[in-house]
Amino acid sequence: LFEEYTIILKGKKQFIVDSEIIVLKAGESIKIKKGARVQYSNPFDTPCEYIAICTPAFSMENVNREE
């Protein structure tokens, strides 16, 4: 498990964090706490550019994906 920091550079991105819907736009950021249930999507017409930083670094061994 890891914490993730996401910074939106262009466009918008939708996050569902523990059943709360959050929409971020360019210039905004979010911290996803370790162990949080999160779903990412872009249901908008414009592409999204963003930077995601995971700590510790992302690896398939550290991720908890649902079927």
PDB file with SEQRES, HELIX, SHEET and CRYST1 records, atoms N, CA, C and O in Angstrom:
SEQRES   1 A   67  LEU PHE GLU GLU TYR THR ILE ILE LEU LYS GLY LYS LYS          
SEQRES   2 A   67  GLN PHE ILE VAL ASP SER GLU ILE ILE VAL LEU LYS ALA          
SEQRES   3 A   67  GLY GLU SER ILE LYS ILE LYS LYS GLY ALA ARG VAL GLN          
SEQRES   4 A   67  TYR SER ASN PRO PHE ASP THR PRO CYS GLU TYR ILE ALA          
SEQRES   5 A   67  ILE CYS THR PRO ALA PHE SER MET GLU ASN VAL ASN ARG          
SEQRES   6 A   67  GLU GLU                                                      
SHEET    1 AA1 3 GLU A  20  LYS A  25  0                                        
SHEET    2 AA1 3 LYS A  12  VAL A  17 -1                                        
SHEET    3 AA1 3 VAL A  38  SER A  41 -1                                        
SHEET    1 AA2 3 SER A  29  ILE A  32  0                                        
SHEET    2 AA2 3 GLU A   3  LYS A  10 -1                                        
SHEET    3 AA2 3 GLU A  49  THR A  55 -1                                        
CRYST1    1.000    1.000    1.000  90.00  90.00  90.00 P 1           1          
ATOM      1  N   LEU A   1       0.841  -1.189   0.000  1.00  0.00           N  
ATOM      2  CA  LEU A   1       0.000   0.000   0.000  1.00  0.00           C  
ATOM      3  C   LEU A   1       0.879   1.241   0.000  1.00  0.00           C  
ATOM      4  O   LEU A   1       2.016   1.216   0.472  1.00  0.00           O  
ATOM      5  N   PHE A   2       0.334   2.329  -0.537  1.00  0.00           N  
ATOM      6  CA  PHE A   2       1.107   3.564  -0.647  1.00  0.00           C  
ATOM      7  C   PHE A   2       0.173   4.766  -0.615  1.00  0.00           C  
ATOM      8  O   PHE A   2      -1.033   4.635  -0.823  1.00  0.00           O  
ATOM      9  N   GLU A   3       0.747   5.941  -0.351  1.00  0.00           N  
ATOM     10  CA  GLU A   3       0.017   7.191  -0.486  1.00  0.00           C  
ATOM     11  C   GLU A   3       0.277   7.727  -1.881  1.00  0.00           C  
ATOM     12  O   GLU A   3       1.340   7.495  -2.457  1.00  0.00           O  
ATOM     13  N   GLU A   4      -0.698   8.446  -2.421  1.00  0.00           N  
ATOM     14  CA  GLU A   4      -0.537   8.997  -3.766  1.00  0.00           C  
ATOM     15  C   GLU A   4      -0.930  10.467  -3.764  1.00  0.00           C  
ATOM     16  O   GLU A   4      -1.977  10.847  -3.240  1.00  0.00           O  
ATOM     17  N   TYR A   5      -0.078  11.277  -4.355  1.00  0.00           N  
ATOM     18  CA  TYR A   5      -0.328  12.699  -4.540  1.00  0.00           C  
ATOM     19  C   TYR A   5      -0.532  12.921  -6.032  1.00  0.00           C  
ATOM     20  O   TYR A   5       0.317  12.531  -6.833  1.00  0.00           O  
ATOM     21  N   THR A   6      -1.644  13.542  -6.419  1.00  0.00           N  
ATOM     22  CA  THR A   6      -1.931  13.796  -7.830  1.00  0.00           C  
ATOM     23  C   THR A   6      -2.134  15.290  -8.028  1.00  0.00           C  
ATOM     24  O   THR A   6      -2.891  15.931  -7.298  1.00  0.00           O  
ATOM     25  N   ILE A   7      -1.442  15.839  -9.034  1.00  0.00           N  
ATOM     26  CA  ILE A   7      -1.535  17.260  -9.385  1.00  0.00           C  
ATOM     27  C   ILE A   7      -2.071  17.340 -10.812  1.00  0.00           C  
ATOM     28  O   ILE A   7      -1.503  16.740 -11.724  1.00  0.00           O  
ATOM     29  N   ILE A   8      -3.157  18.075 -11.004  1.00  0.00           N  
ATOM     30  CA  ILE A   8      -3.765  18.212 -12.318  1.00  0.00           C  
ATOM     31  C   ILE A   8      -3.101  19.380 -13.051  1.00  0.00           C  
ATOM     32  O   ILE A   8      -3.086  20.508 -12.559  1.00  0.00           O  
ATOM     33  N   LEU A   9      -2.553  19.092 -14.236  1.00  0.00           N  
ATOM     34  CA  LEU A   9      -1.882  20.119 -15.038  1.00  0.00           C  
ATOM     35  C   LEU A   9      -2.830  20.747 -16.054  1.00  0.00           C  
ATOM     36  O   LEU A   9      -2.841  21.967 -16.223  1.00  0.00           O  
ATOM     37  N   LYS A  10      -3.637  19.907 -16.740  1.00  0.00           N  
ATOM     38  CA  LYS A  10      -4.603  20.382 -17.742  1.00  0.00           C  
ATOM     39  C   LYS A  10      -5.846  19.528 -17.669  1.00  0.00           C  
ATOM     40  O   LYS A  10      -5.773  18.342 -17.346  1.00  0.00           O  
ATOM     41  N   GLY A  11      -6.996  20.127 -17.971  1.00  0.00           N  
ATOM     42  CA  GLY A  11      -8.246  19.384 -17.999  1.00  0.00           C  
ATOM     43  C   GLY A  11      -8.807  19.121 -16.609  1.00  0.00           C  
ATOM     44  O   GLY A  11      -8.538  19.862 -15.664  1.00  0.00           O  
ATOM     45  N   LYS A  12      -9.592  18.050 -16.501  1.00  0.00           N  
ATOM     46  CA  LYS A  12     -10.222  17.655 -15.234  1.00  0.00           C  
ATOM     47  C   LYS A  12     -10.098  16.152 -15.073  1.00  0.00           C  
ATOM     48  O   LYS A  12      -9.942  15.418 -16.050  1.00  0.00           O  
ATOM     49  N   LYS A  13     -10.169  15.704 -13.829  1.00  0.00           N  
ATOM     50  CA  LYS A  13     -10.123  14.280 -13.521  1.00  0.00           C  
ATOM     51  C   LYS A  13     -11.081  14.015 -12.369  1.00  0.00           C  
ATOM     52  O   LYS A  13     -11.184  14.809 -11.434  1.00  0.00           O  
ATOM     53  N   GLN A  14     -11.776  12.895 -12.450  1.00  0.00           N  
ATOM     54  CA  GLN A  14     -12.726  12.515 -11.400  1.00  0.00           C  
ATOM     55  C   GLN A  14     -12.128  11.394 -10.553  1.00  0.00           C  
ATOM     56  O   GLN A  14     -11.555  10.437 -11.074  1.00  0.00           O  
ATOM     57  N   PHE A  15     -12.274  11.534  -9.257  1.00  0.00           N  
ATOM     58  CA  PHE A  15     -11.835  10.537  -8.291  1.00  0.00           C  
ATOM     59  C   PHE A  15     -13.049  10.126  -7.464  1.00  0.00           C  
ATOM     60  O   PHE A  15     -13.849  10.978  -7.077  1.00  0.00           O  
ATOM     61  N   ILE A  16     -13.191   8.864  -7.195  1.00  0.00           N  
ATOM     62  CA  ILE A  16     -14.168   8.403  -6.207  1.00  0.00           C  
ATOM     63  C   ILE A  16     -13.335   7.802  -5.086  1.00  0.00           C  
ATOM     64  O   ILE A  16     -12.718   6.750  -5.248  1.00  0.00           O  
ATOM     65  N   VAL A  17     -13.328   8.486  -3.949  1.00  0.00           N  
ATOM     66  CA  VAL A  17     -12.511   8.081  -2.805  1.00  0.00           C  
ATOM     67  C   VAL A  17     -13.449   7.669  -1.685  1.00  0.00           C  
ATOM     68  O   VAL A  17     -14.175   8.495  -1.132  1.00  0.00           O  
ATOM     69  N   ASP A  18     -13.428   6.378  -1.355  1.00  0.00           N  
ATOM     70  CA  ASP A  18     -14.308   5.848  -0.303  1.00  0.00           C  
ATOM     71  C   ASP A  18     -15.742   6.342  -0.495  1.00  0.00           C  
ATOM     72  O   ASP A  18     -16.371   6.792   0.463  1.00  0.00           O  
ATOM     73  N   SER A  19     -16.261   6.264  -1.706  1.00  0.00           N  
ATOM     74  CA  SER A  19     -17.622   6.614  -2.140  1.00  0.00           C  
ATOM     75  C   SER A  19     -17.900   8.122  -2.266  1.00  0.00           C  
ATOM     76  O   SER A  19     -19.030   8.499  -2.576  1.00  0.00           O  
ATOM     77  N   GLU A  20     -16.917   8.983  -2.037  1.00  0.00           N  
ATOM     78  CA  GLU A  20     -17.083  10.432  -2.238  1.00  0.00           C  
ATOM     79  C   GLU A  20     -16.555  10.803  -3.627  1.00  0.00           C  
ATOM     80  O   GLU A  20     -15.420  10.469  -3.964  1.00  0.00           O  
ATOM     81  N   ILE A  21     -17.370  11.490  -4.432  1.00  0.00           N  
ATOM     82  CA  ILE A  21     -16.954  11.912  -5.777  1.00  0.00           C  
ATOM     83  C   ILE A  21     -16.265  13.268  -5.676  1.00  0.00           C  
ATOM     84  O   ILE A  21     -16.816  14.224  -5.131  1.00  0.00           O  
ATOM     85  N   ILE A  22     -15.041  13.330  -6.217  1.00  0.00           N  
ATOM     86  CA  ILE A  22     -14.243  14.552  -6.204  1.00  0.00           C  
ATOM     87  C   ILE A  22     -13.797  14.828  -7.630  1.00  0.00           C  
ATOM     88  O   ILE A  22     -13.258  13.940  -8.291  1.00  0.00           O  
ATOM     89  N   VAL A  23     -14.014  16.051  -8.114  1.00  0.00           N  
ATOM     90  CA  VAL A  23     -13.564  16.451  -9.444  1.00  0.00           C  
ATOM     91  C   VAL A  23     -12.529  17.551  -9.260  1.00  0.00           C  
ATOM     92  O   VAL A  23     -12.794  18.578  -8.635  1.00  0.00           O  
ATOM     93  N   LEU A  24     -11.339  17.317  -9.817  1.00  0.00           N  
ATOM     94  CA  LEU A  24     -10.278  18.309  -9.747  1.00  0.00           C  
ATOM     95  C   LEU A  24     -10.015  18.872 -11.129  1.00  0.00           C  
ATOM     96  O   LEU A  24     -10.166  18.175 -12.133  1.00  0.00           O  
ATOM     97  N   LYS A  25      -9.618  20.150 -11.176  1.00  0.00           N  
ATOM     98  CA  LYS A  25      -9.264  20.792 -12.442  1.00  0.00           C  
ATOM     99  C   LYS A  25      -7.829  21.293 -12.355  1.00  0.00           C  
ATOM    100  O   LYS A  25      -7.191  21.216 -11.305  1.00  0.00           O  
ATOM    101  N   ALA A  26      -7.332  21.810 -13.483  1.00  0.00           N  
ATOM    102  CA  ALA A  26      -5.948  22.269 -13.570  1.00  0.00           C  
ATOM    103  C   ALA A  26      -5.591  23.170 -12.393  1.00  0.00           C  
ATOM    104  O   ALA A  26      -6.338  24.084 -12.042  1.00  0.00           O  
ATOM    105  N   GLY A  27      -4.435  22.896 -11.791  1.00  0.00           N  
ATOM    106  CA  GLY A  27      -3.953  23.684 -10.655  1.00  0.00           C  
ATOM    107  C   GLY A  27      -4.341  23.109  -9.310  1.00  0.00           C  
ATOM    108  O   GLY A  27      -3.867  23.586  -8.280  1.00  0.00           O  
ATOM    109  N   GLU A  28      -5.192  22.095  -9.293  1.00  0.00           N  
ATOM    110  CA  GLU A  28      -5.625  21.494  -8.027  1.00  0.00           C  
ATOM    111  C   GLU A  28      -4.911  20.166  -7.804  1.00  0.00           C  
ATOM    112  O   GLU A  28      -4.395  19.556  -8.741  1.00  0.00           O  
ATOM    113  N   SER A  29      -4.892  19.731  -6.548  1.00  0.00           N  
ATOM    114  CA  SER A  29      -4.216  18.483  -6.212  1.00  0.00           C  
ATOM    115  C   SER A  29      -4.986  17.742  -5.131  1.00  0.00           C  
ATOM    116  O   SER A  29      -5.882  18.286  -4.486  1.00  0.00           O  
ATOM    117  N   ILE A  30      -4.606  16.476  -4.954  1.00  0.00           N  
ATOM    118  CA  ILE A  30      -5.253  15.644  -3.958  1.00  0.00           C  
ATOM    119  C   ILE A  30      -4.230  14.677  -3.381  1.00  0.00           C  
ATOM    120  O   ILE A  30      -3.299  14.255  -4.068  1.00  0.00           O  
ATOM    121  N   LYS A  31      -4.409  14.335  -2.127  1.00  0.00           N  
ATOM    122  CA  LYS A  31      -3.601  13.303  -1.477  1.00  0.00           C  
ATOM    123  C   LYS A  31      -4.542  12.143  -1.168  1.00  0.00           C  
ATOM    124  O   LYS A  31      -5.534  12.305  -0.456  1.00  0.00           O  
ATOM    125  N   ILE A  32      -4.219  10.974  -1.711  1.00  0.00           N  
ATOM    126  CA  ILE A  32      -4.989   9.768  -1.425  1.00  0.00           C  
ATOM    127  C   ILE A  32      -4.235   9.010  -0.340  1.00  0.00           C  
ATOM    128  O   ILE A  32      -3.088   8.609  -0.536  1.00  0.00           O  
ATOM    129  N   LYS A  33      -4.878   8.817   0.792  1.00  0.00           N  
ATOM    130  CA  LYS A  33      -4.219   8.151   1.917  1.00  0.00           C  
ATOM    131  C   LYS A  33      -4.039   6.663   1.669  1.00  0.00           C  
ATOM    132  O   LYS A  33      -4.826   6.029   0.966  1.00  0.00           O  
ATOM    133  N   LYS A  34      -3.003   6.134   2.253  1.00  0.00           N  
ATOM    134  CA  LYS A  34      -2.692   4.717   2.159  1.00  0.00           C  
ATOM    135  C   LYS A  34      -3.907   3.892   2.598  1.00  0.00           C  
ATOM    136  O   LYS A  34      -4.476   4.129   3.664  1.00  0.00           O  
ATOM    137  N   GLY A  35      -4.293   2.929   1.771  1.00  0.00           N  
ATOM    138  CA  GLY A  35      -5.402   2.049   2.102  1.00  0.00           C  
ATOM    139  C   GLY A  35      -6.770   2.549   1.679  1.00  0.00           C  
ATOM    140  O   GLY A  35      -7.755   1.823   1.823  1.00  0.00           O  
ATOM    141  N   ALA A  36      -6.864   3.781   1.154  1.00  0.00           N  
ATOM    142  CA  ALA A  36      -8.160   4.309   0.718  1.00  0.00           C  
ATOM    143  C   ALA A  36      -8.622   3.559  -0.527  1.00  0.00           C  
ATOM    144  O   ALA A  36      -7.808   3.151  -1.356  1.00  0.00           O  
ATOM    145  N   ARG A  37      -9.908   3.385  -0.649  1.00  0.00           N  
ATOM    146  CA  ARG A  37     -10.482   2.782  -1.854  1.00  0.00           C  
ATOM    147  C   ARG A  37     -10.703   3.915  -2.848  1.00  0.00           C  
ATOM    148  O   ARG A  37     -11.443   4.854  -2.557  1.00  0.00           O  
ATOM    149  N   VAL A  38     -10.073   3.840  -4.013  1.00  0.00           N  
ATOM    150  CA  VAL A  38     -10.126   4.945  -4.970  1.00  0.00           C  
ATOM    151  C   VAL A  38     -10.359   4.411  -6.380  1.00  0.00           C  
ATOM    152  O   VAL A  38      -9.840   3.364  -6.769  1.00  0.00           O  
ATOM    153  N   GLN A  39     -11.163   5.170  -7.134  1.00  0.00           N  
ATOM    154  CA  GLN A  39     -11.413   4.872  -8.544  1.00  0.00           C  
ATOM    155  C   GLN A  39     -11.160   6.158  -9.319  1.00  0.00           C  
ATOM    156  O   GLN A  39     -11.667   7.216  -8.947  1.00  0.00           O  
ATOM    157  N   TYR A  40     -10.374   6.075 -10.402  1.00  0.00           N  
ATOM    158  CA  TYR A  40     -10.021   7.219 -11.224  1.00  0.00           C  
ATOM    159  C   TYR A  40     -10.773   7.139 -12.539  1.00  0.00           C  
ATOM    160  O   TYR A  40     -10.951   6.048 -13.081  1.00  0.00           O  
ATOM    161  N   SER A  41     -11.224   8.287 -13.068  1.00  0.00           N  
ATOM    162  CA  SER A  41     -11.851   8.299 -14.385  1.00  0.00           C  
ATOM    163  C   SER A  41     -11.795   9.702 -14.975  1.00  0.00           C  
ATOM    164  O   SER A  41     -11.539  10.682 -14.275  1.00  0.00           O  
ATOM    165  N   ASN A  42     -12.039   9.773 -16.271  1.00  0.00           N  
ATOM    166  CA  ASN A  42     -12.130  11.054 -16.961  1.00  0.00           C  
ATOM    167  C   ASN A  42     -13.384  11.015 -17.827  1.00  0.00           C  
ATOM    168  O   ASN A  42     -13.296  10.727 -19.021  1.00  0.00           O  
ATOM    169  N   PRO A  43     -14.566  11.304 -17.239  1.00  0.00           N  
ATOM    170  CA  PRO A  43     -15.813  11.284 -18.003  1.00  0.00           C  
ATOM    171  C   PRO A  43     -16.068  12.595 -18.755  1.00  0.00           C  
ATOM    172  O   PRO A  43     -17.192  12.862 -19.179  1.00  0.00           O  
ATOM    173  N   PHE A  44     -15.032  13.401 -18.917  1.00  0.00           N  
ATOM    174  CA  PHE A  44     -15.171  14.723 -19.518  1.00  0.00           C  
ATOM    175  C   PHE A  44     -14.716  14.702 -20.979  1.00  0.00           C  
ATOM    176  O   PHE A  44     -14.052  13.764 -21.419  1.00  0.00           O  
ATOM    177  N   ASP A  45     -15.082  15.746 -21.720  1.00  0.00           N  
ATOM    178  CA  ASP A  45     -14.743  15.825 -23.144  1.00  0.00           C  
ATOM    179  C   ASP A  45     -13.270  16.147 -23.395  1.00  0.00           C  
ATOM    180  O   ASP A  45     -12.734  15.808 -24.450  1.00  0.00           O  
ATOM    181  N   THR A  46     -12.619  16.791 -22.443  1.00  0.00           N  
ATOM    182  CA  THR A  46     -11.223  17.184 -22.642  1.00  0.00           C  
ATOM    183  C   THR A  46     -10.257  16.197 -21.991  1.00  0.00           C  
ATOM    184  O   THR A  46     -10.534  15.659 -20.919  1.00  0.00           O  
ATOM    185  N   PRO A  47      -9.125  15.965 -22.647  1.00  0.00           N  
ATOM    186  CA  PRO A  47      -8.113  15.105 -22.036  1.00  0.00           C  
ATOM    187  C   PRO A  47      -7.573  15.721 -20.754  1.00  0.00           C  
ATOM    188  O   PRO A  47      -7.649  16.934 -20.560  1.00  0.00           O  
ATOM    189  N   CYS A  48      -7.037  14.896 -19.897  1.00  0.00           N  
ATOM    190  CA  CYS A  48      -6.455  15.347 -18.640  1.00  0.00           C  
ATOM    191  C   CYS A  48      -4.967  15.018 -18.628  1.00  0.00           C  
ATOM    192  O   CYS A  48      -4.563  13.910 -18.983  1.00  0.00           O  
ATOM    193  N   GLU A  49      -4.162  15.983 -18.219  1.00  0.00           N  
ATOM    194  CA  GLU A  49      -2.743  15.749 -17.985  1.00  0.00           C  
ATOM    195  C   GLU A  49      -2.505  15.949 -16.502  1.00  0.00           C  
ATOM    196  O   GLU A  49      -2.960  16.930 -15.914  1.00  0.00           O  
ATOM    197  N   TYR A  50      -1.782  15.003 -15.899  1.00  0.00           N  
ATOM    198  CA  TYR A  50      -1.546  15.087 -14.465  1.00  0.00           C  
ATOM    199  C   TYR A  50      -0.238  14.403 -14.099  1.00  0.00           C  
ATOM    200  O   TYR A  50       0.323  13.639 -14.884  1.00  0.00           O  
ATOM    201  N   ILE A  51       0.232  14.689 -12.905  1.00  0.00           N  
ATOM    202  CA  ILE A  51       1.407  14.032 -12.337  1.00  0.00           C  
ATOM    203  C   ILE A  51       0.945  13.305 -11.089  1.00  0.00           C  
ATOM    204  O   ILE A  51       0.257  13.880 -10.246  1.00  0.00           O  
ATOM    205  N   ALA A  52       1.324  12.038 -10.971  1.00  0.00           N  
ATOM    206  CA  ALA A  52       1.003  11.249  -9.782  1.00  0.00           C  
ATOM    207  C   ALA A  52       2.310  10.803  -9.128  1.00  0.00           C  
ATOM    208  O   ALA A  52       3.198  10.267  -9.790  1.00  0.00           O  
ATOM    209  N   ILE A  53       2.411  11.031  -7.829  1.00  0.00           N  
ATOM    210  CA  ILE A  53       3.599  10.636  -7.067  1.00  0.00           C  
ATOM    211  C   ILE A  53       3.148   9.666  -5.983  1.00  0.00           C  
ATOM    212  O   ILE A  53       2.280   9.988  -5.172  1.00  0.00           O  
ATOM    213  N   CYS A  54       3.734   8.492  -5.975  1.00  0.00           N  
ATOM    214  CA  CYS A  54       3.398   7.466  -4.981  1.00  0.00           C  
ATOM    215  C   CYS A  54       4.550   7.310  -4.008  1.00  0.00           C  
ATOM    216  O   CYS A  54       5.717   7.330  -4.397  1.00  0.00           O  
ATOM    217  N   THR A  55       4.207   7.153  -2.734  1.00  0.00           N  
ATOM    218  CA  THR A  55       5.239   6.921  -1.730  1.00  0.00           C  
ATOM    219  C   THR A  55       4.788   5.817  -0.777  1.00  0.00           C  
ATOM    220  O   THR A  55       3.771   5.983  -0.103  1.00  0.00           O  
ATOM    221  N   PRO A  56       5.506   4.699  -0.695  1.00  0.00           N  
ATOM    222  CA  PRO A  56       6.675   4.380  -1.506  1.00  0.00           C  
ATOM    223  C   PRO A  56       6.290   4.254  -2.971  1.00  0.00           C  
ATOM    224  O   PRO A  56       5.106   4.257  -3.310  1.00  0.00           O  
ATOM    225  N   ALA A  57       7.291   4.144  -3.839  1.00  0.00           N  
ATOM    226  CA  ALA A  57       7.055   4.115  -5.276  1.00  0.00           C  
ATOM    227  C   ALA A  57       6.047   3.041  -5.660  1.00  0.00           C  
ATOM    228  O   ALA A  57       5.976   1.991  -5.021  1.00  0.00           O  
ATOM    229  N   PHE A  58       5.259   3.309  -6.717  1.00  0.00           N  
ATOM    230  CA  PHE A  58       4.266   2.364  -7.204  1.00  0.00           C  
ATOM    231  C   PHE A  58       4.933   1.069  -7.639  1.00  0.00           C  
ATOM    232  O   PHE A  58       5.978   1.078  -8.288  1.00  0.00           O  
ATOM    233  N   SER A  59       4.314  -0.038  -7.272  1.00  0.00           N  
ATOM    234  CA  SER A  59       4.721  -1.351  -7.781  1.00  0.00           C  
ATOM    235  C   SER A  59       3.486  -2.237  -7.733  1.00  0.00           C  
ATOM    236  O   SER A  59       2.588  -2.009  -6.922  1.00  0.00           O  
ATOM    237  N   MET A  60       3.438  -3.229  -8.583  1.00  0.00           N  
ATOM    238  CA  MET A  60       2.292  -4.144  -8.603  1.00  0.00           C  
ATOM    239  C   MET A  60       2.159  -4.895  -7.280  1.00  0.00           C  
ATOM    240  O   MET A  60       1.058  -5.307  -6.916  1.00  0.00           O  
ATOM    241  N   GLU A  61       3.254  -5.077  -6.563  1.00  0.00           N  
ATOM    242  CA  GLU A  61       3.197  -5.748  -5.266  1.00  0.00           C  
ATOM    243  C   GLU A  61       2.544  -4.876  -4.196  1.00  0.00           C  
ATOM    244  O   GLU A  61       2.011  -5.396  -3.215  1.00  0.00           O  
ATOM    245  N   ASN A  62       2.581  -3.540  -4.379  1.00  0.00           N  
ATOM    246  CA  ASN A  62       2.040  -2.605  -3.380  1.00  0.00           C  
ATOM    247  C   ASN A  62       0.609  -2.181  -3.667  1.00  0.00           C  
ATOM    248  O   ASN A  62      -0.016  -1.530  -2.831  1.00  0.00           O  
ATOM    249  N   VAL A  63       0.078  -2.535  -4.833  1.00  0.00           N  
ATOM    250  CA  VAL A  63      -1.254  -2.079  -5.214  1.00  0.00           C  
ATOM    251  C   VAL A  63      -2.297  -3.105  -4.764  1.00  0.00           C  
ATOM    252  O   VAL A  63      -2.026  -4.305  -4.712  1.00  0.00           O  
ATOM    253  N   ASN A  64      -3.477  -2.616  -4.444  1.00  0.00           N  
ATOM    254  CA  ASN A  64      -4.565  -3.501  -3.993  1.00  0.00           C  
ATOM    255  C   ASN A  64      -5.718  -3.334  -4.965  1.00  0.00           C  
ATOM    256  O   ASN A  64      -6.651  -2.575  -4.700  1.00  0.00           O  
ATOM    257  N   ARG A  65      -5.663  -4.040  -6.094  1.00  0.00           N  
ATOM    258  CA  ARG A  65      -6.696  -3.899  -7.129  1.00  0.00           C  
ATOM    259  C   ARG A  65      -7.827  -4.886  -6.901  1.00  0.00           C  
ATOM    260  O   ARG A  65      -7.615  -6.026  -6.490  1.00  0.00           O  
ATOM    261  N   GLU A  66      -9.037  -4.411  -7.179  1.00  0.00           N  
ATOM    262  CA  GLU A  66     -10.206  -5.268  -7.089  1.00  0.00           C  
ATOM    263  C   GLU A  66     -10.447  -5.928  -8.433  1.00  0.00           C  
ATOM    264  O   GLU A  66     -10.003  -5.421  -9.464  1.00  0.00           O  
ATOM    265  N   GLU A  67     -11.146  -7.054  -8.432  1.00  0.00           N  
ATOM    266  CA  GLU A  67     -11.465  -7.754  -9.686  1.00  0.00           C  
ATOM    267  C   GLU A  67     -12.425  -6.930 -10.513  1.00  0.00           C  
ATOM    268  O   GLU A  67     -12.815  -7.346 -11.604  1.00  0.00           O  
TER     269      GLU A  67                                                      
END                                                                             
